[in-house]
Amino acid sequence: MPGAGYSVNIDALQSTVRQLRCLADSLDTPRASARYDTAIPTGILGRGFAGAAALSDKHDEMRDWLESTIGELQGFIERYGSQTKQAAEAYTEQELRTRQDLFSSAGGA
């Protein structure tokens, strides 16, 4: 029985792509905040003792880690979104070919 195979909801795939893009874009602000809005000014913790330097260094390390982690998450989302978009396009093309084949086999009526 033709058409009894599987069905793909292309609209849902396209919606997923849009949502993933919005999510990746929404992470731009936290990523920039991690980099630029979390500064410990030089000397604010005092000068000349190891604790101030260690805290400042740890802060810089954590800031870099957070920015990197958000960037990796954005990259993952972008890759997954791209793959989902490609799948949606492939299913759309296949659907069009199938319709054309059915139209052609019906004599173009």
N, C-alpha and C positions, 0 to 999 in steps of 0.2 A: 504494500500500500504506500504510494508516494506521499511524502510529507509526514509520515508517521515517525520519523527519526527524532531529532532533537530540535529544540528551539532556543534561540539566543535573543535575549532582550537587548537590542542595540541601544535603545534609549537609556537603559540603565547603565550600560557601559559608558556612554557619552556623558551621562550625569556624573558617574564616578570620576571620569577624567577632569571635569570642571571642578568637582569638589576637591580633588587632590591638588589641582593648580591653586585653588584658593587657599588651601591649607599651607602649601609651600610658600606662597606669597605672604601669608599671615605671620610666618616665622622670621621674615626679614627684620621686623622691629625688635623682637627679643634678641636676635643675633647681634644687631647693631647696639642694643642696650648692653648686652654682655661685654661688648668691646669698649664702648665709649662712655657708658653711664655708671660704671662701677670702679671709678678710680679712687685710689688712696693717695692723696697728695704727699709728695716727699716731705718728710719731717713732721707730719701730723701725729705720728706715733712716738715722736721723740727722735733723738739722734745719739749715735755713739754707743748703742747697745744692741746685742745680737737679736733680742726678741723683736725689736721693731723691724729690723731687716728681714728676719725669718717670716714674720707675718706678712710683710709687703711682698716678699717673694712667693709665698704660698697663695696670696691673693692673685698675683699675676698668673700663676700656674693654673689656678681654678678658673680664672676669667678666660684664659686661652682654651682650656678644656671645654668649657661651656660653649664658647663660640664655635669650636671645632665640632662638637657633638651636634649642635643645631645645624651646622653646615652639612654634616653627614646625613642627618635626618632629611634635610631638604633634597639632597642628592638621591637618597633612596626613594623619596616621594616622586621626584621628577622621573627617575628610571621606571618606577612602577606605573606612573601616569602615562609615560610614553609607550610602554608595552601595552597598556590597556587601550590607548588610542589606536595603536596599530591593529590590535585585535578587532576593535569596533569597525575600523575601516575595511579590514579583510572580510568580516562578516557582511558588511554592507555591500561590498563588491560582489561577493558570492550570491547574495540575495538578488542583486540586479541581474547577474548572469542567469540565475535560475528563472527569474521572471521572463527574461528575453528568450531563453530556451523554450519555456512553456508557450510563450506567445508565438514563436516560430513554428513549433510543432503543431500548434492549433491552426496553422495555415494563415497566421497574421490577421485573423479576423477580429 
